Amino acid sequence: MLRKTLAAVSLFAALAMQAQSLDSLALQLALKDPAVTAAKNNYDAEIESARAANTLAGPDVDLDYKFAPDRGDNRWGVSVGQSFEWPGVYGARSKATRYRAEAFGQLYRGALVDAAFRANVALSALAASEQRLALLKDAYANMGMLYESSEYAYSRGEITILEMKRVELERFSLAKRRAQAEVELEAARASVRALNGGEDLAVRLSLPQQTHLLPLAEYQQLFNTNDPVLVANNGLFRAAQADASAARLGVLPSFKLAYVHDFEDGTHFNGFSIGVSLPSWNFRSQTRAAEAKAVAEQLSAHDYVLKTNAELVANHAKAVRLNSLVDDGARAFGDDDYPVLLRKALDMGMLNIRDYLTEYNRYLDAEADYIELREQLAQALAYINRYALVK
């Protein structure tokens, strides 16, 4: 057990070292998520309702008064009684409520993890949109300078009308792409603004570069030990078992004990009464329903393990491949001097305008792909790291 604990601590430390800045910001947004807060309040309300339902009902007070004919003494009586179920029922329900309370605490963590993951996806989309727009703004500014120099060259007869038209068309195409990028950025900002209480972020975002990835087996270990939904499913199964036990005990008789005081014919009588309530006719259906619920919880937990493990494997494989591509892209785009080299080649006559525009568009498409790869890498990392995000 100590060895497993130390291994888990080491794994948390490794993940913390490689955590991106998007992660902590995503967690801050998740803590503000009204849906997460509402889920916690709903869980608390359900637990308190279950505790209230498992409490002894208040005592019953009965009063009767009978009027005597003519001049006889009236008769009256009063009783104070307490009803209770078979004693073991309360213990079984209490155990079920305790298991369910622990499970709901884990489900709240699970809601927080899911909200943080969704926020991380929104943040990475925003960061990518900002970078794409910055790239296109630089490209449009560069094309503006080329347009001005081309106009001057055309006025002097140094380039043809066809080359001048190519520059004009390319300038229009870049203006369109920039406008589309601005629309996408505003949509991404609106999504994050909704997560941040209607306010814009006051920080600058960045997408991850090539990062260190742990072996799949270590992420699977973290899933098995720290996924809150997995822990909650086990707790809900134990709670359903306790509910089934309470249902079986609930078919036993319940009782009522009462103190009785009567006044009749001028005499006071004191005594007690005992009442027995027999089970309903369909008690077997109630028991079978509780037992079926326990089986359903067990199957649901097993299904969750299978599906989540499949998603974990897929996202880890995706992250490994994207990590390698992003590493290659960092070498290709790290210095960001290719547009400068292309312009020098154009000015020196080593490239004509057609070849320059072709190469420049190829560069723009490639760097846009690189930004998209980093966005996808950020989202894959957000998924496989989410089990270490919320302690």
C-alpha positions as a Markdown table, in Angstrom:
| # | Residue | x | y | z |
|---|---|---|---|---|
| 1 | Met | 0.0 | 0.0 | 0.0 |
| 2 | Leu | 2.8 | 2.4 | 0.9 |
| 3 | Arg | 4.5 | 1.6 | -2.5 |
| 4 | Lys | 1.3 | 2.4 | -4.4 |
| 5 | Thr | 0.9 | 5.7 | -2.4 |
| 6 | Leu | 4.4 | 6.8 | -3.2 |
| 7 | Ala | 3.9 | 5.9 | -6.9 |
| 8 | Ala | 0.8 | 8.0 | -7.0 |
| 9 | Val | 2.6 | 10.9 | -5.4 |
| 10 | Ser | 5.4 | 10.6 | -7.9 |
| 11 | Leu | 2.9 | 10.6 | -10.8 |
| 12 | Phe | 1.1 | 13.6 | -9.5 |
| 13 | Ala | 4.5 | 15.4 | -9.2 |
| 14 | Ala | 5.4 | 14.5 | -12.8 |
| 15 | Leu | 2.1 | 15.7 | -14.2 |
| 16 | Ala | 2.3 | 18.9 | -12.2 |
| 17 | Met | 5.7 | 19.7 | -13.7 |
| 18 | Gln | 4.4 | 19.3 | -17.3 |
| 19 | Ala | 1.1 | 21.1 | -16.6 |
| 20 | Gln | 0.4 | 23.9 | -19.1 |
| 21 | Ser | -0.8 | 27.3 | -18.0 |
| 22 | Leu | -4.2 | 26.6 | -19.6 |
| 23 | Asp | -4.8 | 23.9 | -16.9 |
| 24 | Ser | -4.8 | 26.2 | -13.9 |
| 25 | Leu | -6.9 | 28.8 | -15.7 |
| 26 | Ala | -9.4 | 26.1 | -16.8 |
| 27 | Leu | -9.8 | 25.0 | -13.1 |
| 28 | Gln | -10.5 | 28.6 | -12.1 |
| 29 | Leu | -13.2 | 28.8 | -14.7 |
| 30 | Ala | -14.7 | 25.4 | -13.6 |
| 31 | Leu | -15.0 | 26.6 | -10.0 |
| 32 | Lys | -17.1 | 29.5 | -11.3 |
| 33 | Asp | -19.4 | 27.2 | -13.4 |
| 34 | Pro | -23.0 | 27.6 | -12.2 |
| 35 | Ala | -23.8 | 24.1 | -13.4 |
| 36 | Val | -21.1 | 22.6 | -11.1 |
| 37 | Thr | -22.4 | 24.6 | -8.1 |
| 38 | Ala | -25.9 | 23.6 | -8.9 |
| 39 | Ala | -24.8 | 19.9 | -9.0 |
| 40 | Lys | -23.3 | 20.2 | -5.6 |
| 41 | Asn | -26.4 | 21.7 | -4.1 |
| 42 | Asn | -28.6 | 19.1 | -5.7 |
| 43 | Tyr | -26.4 | 16.3 | -4.2 |
| 44 | Asp | -26.6 | 17.9 | -0.8 |
| 45 | Ala | -30.4 | 18.3 | -1.0 |
| 46 | Glu | -30.8 | 14.6 | -2.0 |
| 47 | Ile | -28.6 | 13.4 | 0.9 |
| 48 | Glu | -30.5 | 15.6 | 3.4 |
| 49 | Ser | -33.8 | 14.3 | 2.1 |
| 50 | Ala | -32.6 | 10.7 | 2.6 |
| 51 | Arg | -31.5 | 11.5 | 6.2 |
| 52 | Ala | -34.8 | 13.1 | 6.9 |
| 53 | Ala | -36.7 | 10.1 | 5.5 |
| 54 | Asn | -34.7 | 7.7 | 7.7 |
| 55 | Thr | -35.7 | 9.5 | 11.0 |
| 56 | Leu | -38.4 | 8.4 | 13.3 |
| 57 | Ala | -41.7 | 10.0 | 12.6 |
| 58 | Gly | -43.1 | 12.3 | 15.4 |
| 59 | Pro | -45.4 | 10.8 | 18.0 |
| 60 | Asp | -49.1 | 10.4 | 17.3 |
| 61 | Val | -51.7 | 11.9 | 19.7 |
| 62 | Asp | -55.3 | 10.7 | 19.6 |
| 63 | Leu | -58.2 | 12.2 | 21.5 |
| 64 | Asp | -61.7 | 10.8 | 21.6 |
| 65 | Tyr | -64.8 | 12.2 | 23.4 |
| 66 | Lys | -68.2 | 10.5 | 23.7 |
| 67 | Phe | -71.3 | 12.2 | 24.8 |
| 68 | Ala | -73.5 | 10.3 | 27.2 |
| 69 | Pro | -77.3 | 10.2 | 26.9 |
| 70 | Asp | -79.4 | 12.1 | 29.3 |
| 71 | Arg | -77.5 | 12.8 | 32.6 |
| 72 | Gly | -74.8 | 10.2 | 32.3 |
| 73 | Asp | -71.1 | 11.0 | 32.5 |
| 74 | Asn | -69.4 | 11.7 | 29.2 |
| 75 | Arg | -66.5 | 9.4 | 28.2 |
| 76 | Trp | -63.2 | 10.5 | 26.9 |
| 77 | Gly | -59.8 | 9.1 | 26.2 |
| 78 | Val | -56.3 | 10.2 | 25.1 |
| 79 | Ser | -53.3 | 8.2 | 23.8 |
| 80 | Val | -49.8 | 9.1 | 22.8 |
| 81 | Gly | -48.0 | 6.6 | 20.6 |
| 82 | Gln | -44.8 | 6.2 | 18.7 |
| 83 | Ser | -44.5 | 4.2 | 15.4 |
| 84 | Phe | -41.2 | 2.6 | 14.2 |
| 85 | Glu | -40.1 | 0.1 | 11.6 |
| 86 | Trp | -38.1 | -3.0 | 12.2 |
| 87 | Pro | -34.9 | -1.8 | 13.8 |
| 88 | Gly | -32.5 | -3.1 | 11.1 |
| 89 | Val | -34.2 | -1.0 | 8.5 |
| 90 | Tyr | -32.8 | 2.2 | 9.9 |
| 91 | Gly | -29.3 | 0.9 | 10.0 |
| 92 | Ala | -29.4 | -0.3 | 6.4 |
| 93 | Arg | -30.8 | 3.0 | 5.2 |
| 94 | Ser | -28.2 | 4.9 | 7.2 |
| 95 | Lys | -25.5 | 2.8 | 5.5 |
| 96 | Ala | -26.9 | 3.5 | 2.1 |
| 97 | Thr | -27.1 | 7.2 | 2.8 |
| 98 | Arg | -23.4 | 7.2 | 4.0 |
| 99 | Tyr | -22.2 | 5.4 | 0.8 |
| 100 | Arg | -24.3 | 7.7 | -1.3 |
| 101 | Ala | -23.0 | 10.9 | 0.4 |
| 102 | Glu | -19.4 | 9.7 | -0.3 |
| 103 | Ala | -20.3 | 9.0 | -3.9 |
| 104 | Phe | -22.0 | 12.3 | -4.4 |
| 105 | Gly | -18.8 | 14.1 | -3.1 |
| 106 | Gln | -16.9 | 12.2 | -5.8 |
| 107 | Leu | -19.5 | 13.1 | -8.4 |
| 108 | Tyr | -19.1 | 16.7 | -7.5 |
| 109 | Arg | -15.3 | 16.3 | -8.2 |
| 110 | Gly | -16.3 | 14.6 | -11.4 |
| 111 | Ala | -18.4 | 17.5 | -12.5 |
| 112 | Leu | -15.6 | 19.8 | -11.7 |
| 113 | Val | -13.2 | 17.7 | -13.7 |
| 114 | Asp | -15.6 | 17.7 | -16.7 |
| 115 | Ala | -16.1 | 21.5 | -16.4 |
| 116 | Ala | -12.4 | 22.1 | -16.3 |
| 117 | Phe | -11.9 | 19.9 | -19.4 |
| 118 | Arg | -14.6 | 21.8 | -21.3 |
| 119 | Ala | -13.0 | 25.1 | -20.2 |
| 120 | Asn | -9.6 | 23.9 | -21.3 |
| 121 | Val | -11.0 | 23.1 | -24.8 |
| 122 | Ala | -12.5 | 26.5 | -25.0 |
| 123 | Leu | -9.3 | 28.2 | -23.8 |
| 124 | Ser | -7.2 | 26.3 | -26.4 |
| 125 | Ala | -9.6 | 27.2 | -29.1 |
| 126 | Leu | -9.3 | 30.9 | -28.0 |
| 127 | Ala | -5.5 | 30.7 | -28.0 |
| 128 | Ala | -5.5 | 29.1 | -31.4 |
| 129 | Ser | -7.9 | 31.7 | -32.8 |
| 130 | Glu | -5.7 | 34.5 | -31.5 |
| 131 | Gln | -2.6 | 33.1 | -33.1 |
| 132 | Arg | -4.4 | 32.5 | -36.4 |
| 133 | Leu | -5.6 | 36.1 | -36.5 |
| 134 | Ala | -2.2 | 37.4 | -35.6 |
| 135 | Leu | -0.7 | 35.3 | -38.5 |
| 136 | Leu | -3.2 | 36.6 | -41.0 |
| 137 | Lys | -2.8 | 40.2 | -39.8 |
| 138 | Asp | 0.9 | 40.0 | -40.4 |
| 139 | Ala | 0.3 | 38.4 | -43.8 |
| 140 | Tyr | -2.2 | 41.1 | -44.8 |
| 141 | Ala | 0.2 | 43.8 | -43.7 |
| 142 | Asn | 2.9 | 42.2 | -45.7 |
| 143 | Met | 0.6 | 42.0 | -48.7 |
| 144 | Gly | -0.3 | 45.6 | -48.3 |
| 145 | Met | 3.4 | 46.6 | -48.6 |
| 146 | Leu | 3.7 | 44.3 | -51.7 |
| 147 | Tyr | 0.6 | 45.9 | -53.2 |
| 148 | Glu | 2.1 | 49.4 | -52.8 |
| 149 | Ser | 5.5 | 48.4 | -54.3 |
| 150 | Ser | 3.7 | 46.5 | -57.1 |
| 151 | Glu | 1.7 | 49.6 | -57.9 |
| 152 | Tyr | 4.9 | 51.6 | -58.2 |
| 153 | Ala | 6.6 | 48.9 | -60.3 |
| 154 | Tyr | 3.5 | 48.7 | -62.6 |
| 155 | Ser | 3.5 | 52.5 | -63.1 |
| 156 | Arg | 7.1 | 52.2 | -64.3 |
| 157 | Gly | 6.3 | 49.3 | -66.5 |
| 158 | Glu | 8.5 | 46.9 | -64.5 |
| 159 | Ile | 5.7 | 44.3 | -64.1 |
| 160 | Thr | 2.7 | 43.3 | -66.2 |
| 161 | Ile | -1.0 | 43.9 | -65.6 |
| 162 | Leu | -1.4 | 40.2 | -65.0 |
| 163 | Glu | 1.2 | 40.3 | -62.1 |
| 164 | Met | -0.5 | 43.4 | -60.7 |
| 165 | Lys | -3.9 | 41.6 | -60.8 |
| 166 | Arg | -2.4 | 38.6 | -59.0 |
| 167 | Val | -1.3 | 40.8 | -56.1 |
| 168 | Glu | -4.8 | 42.4 | -55.9 |
| 169 | Leu | -6.5 | 39.1 | -55.9 |
| 170 | Glu | -4.2 | 37.8 | -53.2 |
| 171 | Arg | -4.8 | 40.9 | -51.1 |
| 172 | Phe | -8.5 | 40.4 | -51.3 |
| 173 | Ser | -8.2 | 36.7 | -50.4 |
| 174 | Leu | -6.2 | 37.6 | -47.3 |
| 175 | Ala | -8.7 | 40.2 | -46.3 |
| 176 | Lys | -11.4 | 37.6 | -46.5 |
| 177 | Arg | -9.4 | 35.1 | -44.5 |
| 178 | Arg | -8.6 | 37.7 | -41.9 |
| 179 | Ala | -12.3 | 38.7 | -41.6 |
| 180 | Gln | -13.2 | 35.0 | -41.0 |
| 181 | Ala | -10.5 | 34.7 | -38.4 |
| 182 | Glu | -11.9 | 37.8 | -36.6 |
| 183 | Val | -15.3 | 36.2 | -36.5 |
| 184 | Glu | -13.9 | 32.9 | -35.2 |
| 185 | Leu | -12.0 | 34.8 | -32.5 |
| 186 | Glu | -15.0 | 36.7 | -31.4 |
| 187 | Ala | -17.0 | 33.4 | -31.1 |
| 188 | Ala | -14.1 | 31.9 | -29.1 |
| 189 | Arg | -14.0 | 34.9 | -26.8 |
| 190 | Ala | -17.7 | 34.7 | -26.3 |
| 191 | Ser | -17.5 | 31.1 | -25.3 |
| 192 | Val | -14.8 | 31.8 | -22.7 |
| 193 | Arg | -16.6 | 34.9 | -21.5 |
| 194 | Ala | -19.6 | 32.8 | -20.7 |
| 195 | Leu | -17.4 | 30.6 | -18.6 |
| 196 | Asn | -15.9 | 33.6 | -16.9 |
| 197 | Gly | -19.0 | 35.2 | -15.6 |
| 198 | Gly | -19.5 | 37.4 | -18.6 |
| 199 | Glu | -16.0 | 39.0 | -18.4 |
| 200 | Asp | -13.1 | 38.8 | -20.8 |
| 201 | Leu | -9.9 | 37.2 | -19.6 |
| 202 | Ala | -7.1 | 39.5 | -18.4 |
| 203 | Val | -4.3 | 37.0 | -19.3 |
| 204 | Arg | -2.6 | 36.2 | -22.5 |
| 205 | Leu | -3.0 | 32.5 | -23.6 |
| 206 | Ser | -0.4 | 30.3 | -25.2 |
| 207 | Leu | -0.7 | 26.9 | -26.8 |
| 208 | Pro | 1.7 | 24.1 | -25.6 |
| 209 | Gln | 4.8 | 23.3 | -27.5 |
| 210 | Gln | 6.3 | 19.8 | -27.6 |
| 211 | Thr | 5.9 | 18.3 | -24.1 |
| 212 | His | 7.0 | 15.3 | -22.1 |
| 213 | Leu | 4.4 | 12.5 | -22.1 |
| 214 | Leu | 4.2 | 9.6 | -19.6 |
| 215 | Pro | 3.6 | 6.0 | -20.7 |
| 216 | Leu | 0.0 | 5.0 | -21.2 |
| 217 | Ala | 0.1 | 2.6 | -18.2 |
| 218 | Glu | 0.8 | 5.4 | -15.8 |
| 219 | Tyr | -2.2 | 7.4 | -17.1 |
| 220 | Gln | -4.3 | 4.3 | -16.7 |
| 221 | Gln | -3.0 | 3.9 | -13.2 |
| 222 | Leu | -4.0 | 7.4 | -12.4 |
| 223 | Phe | -7.4 | 6.8 | -13.9 |
| 224 | Asn | -7.9 | 3.7 | -11.7 |
| 225 | Thr | -6.9 | 5.5 | -8.5 |
| 226 | Asn | -8.1 | 9.1 | -9.0 |
| 227 | Asp | -11.0 | 9.2 | -11.4 |
| 228 | Pro | -13.8 | 10.6 | -9.2 |
| 229 | Val | -16.6 | 9.1 | -11.3 |
| 230 | Leu | -15.0 | 5.6 | -11.0 |
| 231 | Val | -14.9 | 6.0 | -7.2 |
| 232 | Ala | -18.4 | 7.3 | -7.1 |
| 233 | Asn | -19.7 | 4.4 | -9.2 |
| 234 | Asn | -18.3 | 2.0 | -6.7 |
| 235 | Gly | -20.0 | 3.9 | -3.9 |
| 236 | Leu | -23.3 | 4.0 | -5.7 |
| 237 | Phe | -23.1 | 0.3 | -6.1 |
| 238 | Arg | -22.6 | -0.2 | -2.4 |
| 239 | Ala | -25.4 | 2.2 | -1.7 |
| 240 | Ala | -27.7 | 0.2 | -4.0 |
| 241 | Gln | -26.8 | -3.0 | -2.1 |
| 242 | Ala | -27.6 | -1.3 | 1.2 |
| 243 | Asp | -30.9 | -0.2 | -0.3 |
| 244 | Ala | -31.7 | -3.8 | -1.3 |
| 245 | Ser | -30.9 | -4.9 | 2.2 |
| 246 | Ala | -33.3 | -2.2 | 3.6 |
| 247 | Ala | -36.0 | -3.3 | 1.2 |
| 248 | Arg | -35.7 | -6.9 | 2.3 |
| 249 | Leu | -35.9 | -5.8 | 6.0 |
| 250 | Gly | -38.7 | -3.5 | 5.1 |
| 251 | Val | -41.1 | -6.4 | 4.5 |
| 252 | Leu | -40.9 | -7.2 | 8.2 |
| 253 | Pro | -43.7 | -5.9 | 10.5 |
| 254 | Ser | -43.6 | -2.3 | 11.9 |
| 255 | Phe | -44.8 | -1.5 | 15.3 |
| 256 | Lys | -46.6 | 1.2 | 17.3 |
| 257 | Leu | -46.5 | 1.6 | 21.1 |
| 258 | Ala | -48.8 | 4.0 | 22.8 |
| 259 | Tyr | -49.7 | 5.1 | 26.3 |
| 260 | Val | -53.5 | 5.2 | 26.8 |
| 261 | His | -55.6 | 7.1 | 29.4 |
| 262 | Asp | -59.4 | 6.8 | 29.4 |
| 263 | Phe | -62.2 | 8.2 | 31.6 |
| 264 | Glu | -65.3 | 6.2 | 31.8 |
| 265 | Asp | -68.1 | 5.9 | 34.4 |
| 266 | Gly | -66.3 | 8.3 | 36.7 |
| 267 | Thr | -63.2 | 6.2 | 36.7 |
| 268 | His | -59.7 | 7.0 | 35.2 |
| 269 | Phe | -58.0 | 4.1 | 33.4 |
| 270 | Asn | -54.3 | 4.0 | 32.4 |
| 271 | Gly | -52.7 | 1.5 | 30.1 |
| 272 | Phe | -50.9 | 0.9 | 26.8 |
| 273 | Ser | -51.5 | -0.4 | 23.4 |
| 274 | Ile | -49.4 | -2.3 | 20.8 |
| 275 | Gly | -50.0 | -2.0 | 17.1 |
| 276 | Val | -48.5 | -4.2 | 14.3 |
| 277 | Ser | -48.4 | -3.2 | 10.6 |
| 278 | Leu | -48.0 | -6.1 | 8.2 |
| 279 | Pro | -46.1 | -5.6 | 4.9 |
| 280 | Ser | -47.9 | -4.6 | 1.8 |
| 281 | Trp | -49.1 | -7.2 | -0.6 |
| 282 | Asn | -46.5 | -6.3 | -3.3 |
| 283 | Phe | -43.4 | -6.3 | -1.0 |
| 284 | Arg | -41.6 | -8.9 | -3.3 |
| 285 | Ser | -41.7 | -6.4 | -6.2 |
| 286 | Gln | -40.1 | -3.7 | -4.1 |
| 287 | Thr | -37.3 | -6.0 | -3.1 |
| 288 | Arg | -36.7 | -7.2 | -6.6 |
| 289 | Ala | -36.7 | -3.6 | -7.8 |
| 290 | Ala | -34.0 | -2.7 | -5.2 |
| 291 | Glu | -31.9 | -5.7 | -6.1 |
| 292 | Ala | -32.2 | -4.9 | -9.9 |
| 293 | Lys | -31.0 | -1.3 | -9.1 |
| 294 | Ala | -27.9 | -2.7 | -7.5 |
| 295 | Val | -27.1 | -4.9 | -10.5 |
| 296 | Ala | -27.7 | -1.9 | -12.8 |
| 297 | Glu | -25.3 | 0.3 | -10.8 |
| 298 | Gln | -22.6 | -2.5 | -11.1 |
| 299 | Leu | -23.1 | -2.8 | -14.9 |
| 300 | Ser | -23.0 | 1.0 | -15.3 |
| 301 | Ala | -19.7 | 1.2 | -13.4 |
| 302 | His | -18.2 | -1.5 | -15.6 |
| 303 | Asp | -19.4 | 0.2 | -18.8 |
| 304 | Tyr | -17.9 | 3.5 | -17.6 |
| 305 | Val | -14.5 | 1.8 | -17.1 |
| 306 | Leu | -14.5 | 0.3 | -20.6 |
| 307 | Lys | -15.6 | 3.5 | -22.3 |
| 308 | Thr | -13.3 | 5.9 | -20.4 |
| 309 | Asn | -10.3 | 3.6 | -20.8 |
| 310 | Ala | -11.0 | 3.5 | -24.6 |
| 311 | Glu | -11.1 | 7.3 | -24.7 |
| 312 | Leu | -7.9 | 7.5 | -22.6 |
| 313 | Val | -6.1 | 5.1 | -25.0 |
| 314 | Ala | -7.3 | 7.1 | -28.0 |
| 315 | Asn | -6.3 | 10.5 | -26.6 |
| 316 | His | -2.9 | 9.2 | -25.4 |
| 317 | Ala | -2.2 | 7.8 | -28.9 |
| 318 | Lys | -3.3 | 11.1 | -30.4 |
| 319 | Ala | -1.1 | 13.1 | -28.0 |
| 320 | Val | 1.9 | 11.0 | -28.8 |
| 321 | Arg | 1.6 | 11.5 | -32.6 |
| 322 | Leu | 0.7 | 15.2 | -32.3 |
| 323 | Asn | 3.6 | 15.7 | -29.9 |
| 324 | Ser | 6.0 | 14.5 | -32.6 |
| 325 | Leu | 4.4 | 16.7 | -35.3 |
| 326 | Val | 4.5 | 19.7 | -33.1 |
| 327 | Asp | 8.2 | 19.1 | -32.4 |
| 328 | Asp | 8.9 | 19.0 | -36.1 |
| 329 | Gly | 6.8 | 22.2 | -36.5 |
| 330 | Ala | 8.7 | 24.0 | -33.8 |
| 331 | Arg | 11.9 | 23.5 | -35.8 |
| 332 | Ala | 10.2 | 24.6 | -39.0 |
| 333 | Phe | 8.5 | 27.7 | -37.6 |
| 334 | Gly | 10.6 | 28.5 | -34.5 |
| 335 | Asp | 12.6 | 31.3 | -36.1 |
| 336 | Asp | 9.7 | 32.5 | -38.3 |
| 337 | Asp | 12.1 | 34.0 | -40.8 |
| 338 | Tyr | 10.8 | 32.3 | -43.9 |
| 339 | Pro | 8.5 | 35.2 | -45.0 |
| 340 | Val | 11.5 | 37.5 | -44.7 |
| 341 | Leu | 13.6 | 35.2 | -46.9 |
| 342 | Leu | 10.8 | 35.0 | -49.5 |
| 343 | Arg | 10.6 | 38.8 | -49.7 |
| 344 | Lys | 14.3 | 39.2 | -50.1 |
| 345 | Ala | 14.3 | 36.6 | -52.9 |
| 346 | Leu | 11.5 | 38.6 | -54.6 |
| 347 | Asp | 13.3 | 41.9 | -54.2 |
| 348 | Met | 16.5 | 40.4 | -55.6 |
| 349 | Gly | 14.7 | 39.0 | -58.6 |
| 350 | Met | 15.2 | 35.3 | -57.6 |
| 351 | Leu | 11.4 | 34.8 | -57.5 |
| 352 | Asn | 8.7 | 36.3 | -59.7 |
| 353 | Ile | 5.5 | 37.5 | -58.2 |
| 354 | Arg | 3.6 | 34.3 | -59.1 |
| 355 | Asp | 6.2 | 32.1 | -57.4 |
| 356 | Tyr | 6.4 | 34.4 | -54.4 |
| 357 | Leu | 2.6 | 34.3 | -53.9 |
| 358 | Thr | 2.6 | 30.5 | -54.3 |
| 359 | Glu | 5.3 | 30.0 | -51.7 |
| 360 | Tyr | 3.9 | 32.5 | -49.3 |
| 361 | Asn | 0.5 | 30.8 | -49.4 |
| 362 | Arg | 2.1 | 27.5 | -48.8 |
| 363 | Tyr | 3.8 | 29.0 | -45.8 |
| 364 | Leu | 0.5 | 30.4 | -44.5 |
| 365 | Asp | -1.3 | 27.1 | -44.8 |
| 366 | Ala | 1.5 | 25.2 | -43.2 |
| 367 | Glu | 1.7 | 27.5 | -40.2 |
| 368 | Ala | -2.1 | 27.5 | -39.8 |
| 369 | Asp | -1.9 | 23.7 | -39.7 |
| 370 | Tyr | 0.9 | 24.0 | -37.1 |
| 371 | Ile | -1.4 | 26.2 | -34.9 |
| 372 | Glu | -4.2 | 23.7 | -35.4 |
| 373 | Leu | -1.9 | 20.8 | -34.4 |
| 374 | Arg | -1.0 | 22.6 | -31.2 |
| 375 | Glu | -4.6 | 23.2 | -30.4 |
| 376 | Gln | -5.4 | 19.5 | -30.8 |
| 377 | Leu | -2.4 | 18.6 | -28.7 |
| 378 | Ala | -3.6 | 21.0 | -25.9 |
| 379 | Gln | -7.0 | 19.3 | -26.0 |
| 380 | Ala | -5.6 | 15.8 | -25.9 |
| 381 | Leu | -3.3 | 16.7 | -23.0 |
| 382 | Ala | -6.3 | 18.3 | -21.2 |
| 383 | Tyr | -8.1 | 14.9 | -21.4 |
| 384 | Ile | -5.3 | 12.6 | -20.3 |
| 385 | Asn | -4.2 | 15.0 | -17.5 |
| 386 | Arg | -7.6 | 15.8 | -16.1 |
| 387 | Tyr | -7.4 | 13.1 | -13.4 |
| 388 | Ala | -4.5 | 15.0 | -11.8 |
| 389 | Leu | -6.2 | 18.4 | -12.1 |
| 390 | Val | -8.7 | 18.3 | -9.3 |
| 391 | Lys | -7.3 | 16.8 | -6.0 |
